[in-house]
Amino acid sequence: MNEEQKNRLPVMIYGQQYKIVGKASSNYMRMVAGYVDERMKQIADSNPRLDTTKIAVLTAVNIADEYFRLKQEYDELLKLIEEEE
């Protein structure tokens, strides 16, 4: 992939600025960063004594859990569709 094909986008996540670089659209990258920011804020609100690193790790664990649950549902749906064919 060429450097020209990559989008570079500054985003704010939990009060820190990051530069995200990727081939996804700027809107998509902004949406992903916003989701992470919102999830970090939710965890921080529920656990006010946690430091930023622990908030980030808990956020990653929660998002990974969401991913694996959705992947399992997706795989089950694919299996059902294949069985009907």
SEVEX-249389 format. One record per residue: x, y, z of N, C-alpha, C, CB in turn. Coordinates in pm, whole numbers, plus 50000, padded with zeros to 5 digits. Glycine has a CB too. Example, Ala and Ser with C-alpha at 12.3 -4.5 7.8 and 13.67 -1.06 7.14 Angstrom:
2
REC_51319_49431_50780_51230_49550_50780_51320_49670_50780_51131_49553_50905;
REC_51285_49775_50708_51367_49894_50714_51290_50003_50787_51408_49940_50572;
***
This chain:
85
REC_50085_49882_50000_50000_50000_50000_50089_50124_50000_49903_50000_50123;
REC_50051_50221_49918_50124_50346_49911_50093_50433_50031_50092_50419_49782;
REC_50186_50522_50063_50161_50619_50169_50044_50710_50132_50287_50704_50196;
REC_50023_50734_50000_49914_50822_49956_49777_50762_49988_49925_50849_49807;
REC_49768_50630_49998_49641_50564_50023_49601_50568_50170_49647_50422_49975;
REC_49690_50605_50257_49661_50606_50400_49603_50740_50443_49788_50576_50481;
REC_49503_50732_50528_49448_50852_50590_49516_50874_50723_49294_50842_50607;
REC_49543_50997_50755_49602_51035_50883_49504_51128_50952_49744_51103_50865;
REC_49465_51089_51072_49360_51163_51139_49394_51184_51286_49227_51089_51126;
REC_49400_51310_51331_49417_51333_51475_49283_51312_51545_49473_51476_51503;
REC_49284_51238_51655_49162_51212_51731_49191_51231_51880_49108_51068_51704;
REC_49086_51258_51955_49097_51267_52101_49030_51144_52161_49032_51399_52155;
REC_49105_51075_52244_49052_50960_52317_49087_50978_52463_49108_50824_52261;
REC_48985_50990_52544_48998_51007_52688_49094_51120_52724_49044_50876_52752;
REC_49078_51232_52654_49154_51352_52683_49295_51357_52626_49162_51369_52827;
REC_49333_51255_52551_49465_51252_52489_49451_51254_52338_49544_51126_52534;
REC_49541_51327_52272_49536_51331_52127_49624_51220_52070_49581_51468_52073;
REC_49571_51151_51969_49643_51046_51899_49631_51072_51749_49588_50904_51937;
REC_49729_51026_51675_49720_51031_51529_49697_50888_51482_49850_51093_51464;
REC_49582_50868_51420_49547_50737_51366_49581_50737_51218_49397_50704_51389;
REC_49648_50632_51174_49686_50618_51034_49630_50486_50984_49841_50625_51016;
REC_49558_50492_50872_49503_50369_50816_49439_50394_50681_49402_50308_50910;
REC_49401_50283_50617_49341_50298_50484_49190_50315_50491_49374_50178_50398;
REC_49131_50301_50609_48987_50324_50625_48956_50471_50605_48939_50277_50765;
REC_48830_50500_50582_48790_50640_50562_48807_50719_50691_48643_50648_50512;
REC_48821_50849_50678_48834_50936_50795_48710_50927_50883_48856_51082_50753;
REC_48593_50918_50822_48469_50906_50900_48469_50778_50983_48348_50908_50807;
REC_48513_50669_50924_48517_50541_50995_48616_50547_51111_48554_50427_50899;
REC_48734_50601_51085_48835_50610_51191_48787_50700_51304_48968_50663_51134;
REC_48719_50808_51269_48662_50898_51369_48556_50826_51452_48601_51024_51302;
REC_48474_50744_51387_48371_50668_51456_48432_50567_51554_48281_50596_51355;
REC_48535_50497_51510_48603_50399_51597_48665_50469_51718_48712_50322_51517;
REC_48735_50579_51694_48796_50654_51804_48689_50705_51900_48880_50772_51749;
REC_48579_50752_51848_48470_50799_51932_48411_50688_52017_48362_50861_51848;
REC_48402_50568_51960_48351_50453_52035_48443_50418_52150_48334_50333_51942;
REC_48573_50414_52124_48670_50385_52229_48665_50492_52337_48813_50374_52171;
REC_48658_50618_52296_48650_50729_52391_48527_50715_52480_48647_50864_52316;
REC_48414_50687_52420_48289_50673_52497_48296_50556_52593_48170_50656_52402;
REC_48349_50444_52548_48360_50327_52636_48455_50354_52752_48408_50204_52556;
REC_48566_50425_52727_48658_50459_52836_48589_50549_52938_48784_50527_52781;
REC_48512_50644_52890_48441_50734_52981_48338_50659_53064_48373_50846_52902;
REC_48269_50563_53004_48171_50483_53078_48239_50404_53189_48097_50387_52983;
REC_48351_50342_53158_48422_50263_53259_48478_50353_53368_48536_50182_53193;
REC_48530_50468_53330_48583_50563_53429_48472_50612_53521_48651_50682_53359;
REC_48354_50639_53465_48242_50686_53547_48198_50579_53648_48123_50724_53458;
REC_48208_50453_53607_48168_50343_53695_48274_50307_53798_48134_50222_53614;
REC_48399_50346_53769_48513_50310_53855_48604_50431_53874_48594_50192_53793;
REC_48561_50530_53952_48635_50657_53960_48776_50646_54020_48556_50753_54042;
REC_48809_50538_54084_48942_50525_54145_49048_50467_54052_48933_50439_54269;
REC_49006_50422_53934_49101_50360_53842_49185_50464_53770_49027_50274_53741;
REC_49312_50429_53747_49398_50518_53668_49374_50491_53519_49549_50497_53704;
REC_49432_50576_53436_49407_50570_53292_49448_50436_53231_49482_50682_53222;
REC_49559_50381_53275_49604_50253_53220_49503_50143_53248_49742_50215_53277;
REC_49454_50138_53370_49356_50034_53403_49224_50056_53330_49331_50031_53555;
REC_49186_50181_53312_49066_50211_53234_49084_50162_53091_49034_50363_53237;
REC_49201_50187_53033_49228_50145_52896_49225_49993_52884_49364_50199_52849;
REC_49285_49923_52980_49287_49776_52974_49145_49720_52990_49380_49719_53083;
REC_49069_49773_53085_48931_49726_53103_48847_49755_52979_48868_49792_53225;
REC_48872_49868_52916_48801_49901_52792_48836_49799_52684_48836_50043_52745;
REC_48964_49767_52671_49007_49669_52571_48944_49533_52599_49160_49657_52569;
REC_48939_49492_52725_48880_49364_52760_48730_49363_52727_48902_49333_52910;
REC_48661_49471_52759_48518_49480_52729_48491_49477_52580_48460_49607_52790;
REC_48571_49550_52503_48552_49551_52358_48586_49414_52298_48639_49661_52293;
REC_48690_49348_52350_48724_49213_52303_48610_49116_52333_48856_49164_52368;
REC_48551_49129_52451_48438_49045_52488_48322_49066_52390_48393_49075_52632;
REC_48291_49192_52359_48186_49222_52261_48217_49156_52128_48171_49374_52243;
REC_48342_49168_52084_48383_49112_51956_48361_48960_51953_48530_49144_51929;
REC_48409_48890_52056_48399_48744_52056_48254_48697_52067_48481_48687_52171;
REC_48172_48769_52142_48030_48733_52150_47962_48753_52014_47958_48818_52258;
REC_47991_48865_51949_47933_48890_51817_47984_48791_51712_47963_49032_51772;
REC_48111_48756_51720_48168_48658_51628_48102_48522_51647_48320_48646_51648;
REC_48080_48484_51772_48013_48357_51798_47871_48358_51740_48009_48329_51948;
REC_47797_48467_51760_47662_48479_51703_47666_48472_51550_47595_48611_51748;
REC_47763_48540_51492_47778_48542_51346_47806_48400_51294_47892_48638_51304;
REC_47899_48330_51360_47932_48194_51319_47812_48101_51331_48048_48140_51402;
REC_47733_48118_51438_47612_48037_51455_47510_48066_51346_47550_48063_51593;
REC_47495_48194_51310_47403_48230_51201_47449_48171_51068_47391_48382_51190;
REC_47579_48178_51041_47630_48118_50917_47602_47969_50912_47781_48143_50904;
REC_47620_47903_51026_47595_47759_51033_47448_47729_51005_47635_47703_51170;
REC_47358_47808_51061_47215_47790_51035_47181_47810_50888_47133_47886_51120;
REC_47240_47910_50828_47216_47938_50687_47266_47823_50600_47284_48068_50645;
REC_47385_47772_50632_47440_47659_50557_47355_47535_50571_47582_47629_50602;
REC_47297_47513_50689_47214_47395_50712_47084_47403_50633_47182_47379_50861;
REC_47035_47524_50608_46910_47541_50535_46928_47524_50385_46850_47678_50564;
REC_47048_47537_50337_47073_47528_50192_47072_47387_50143_47204_47591_50156;
***
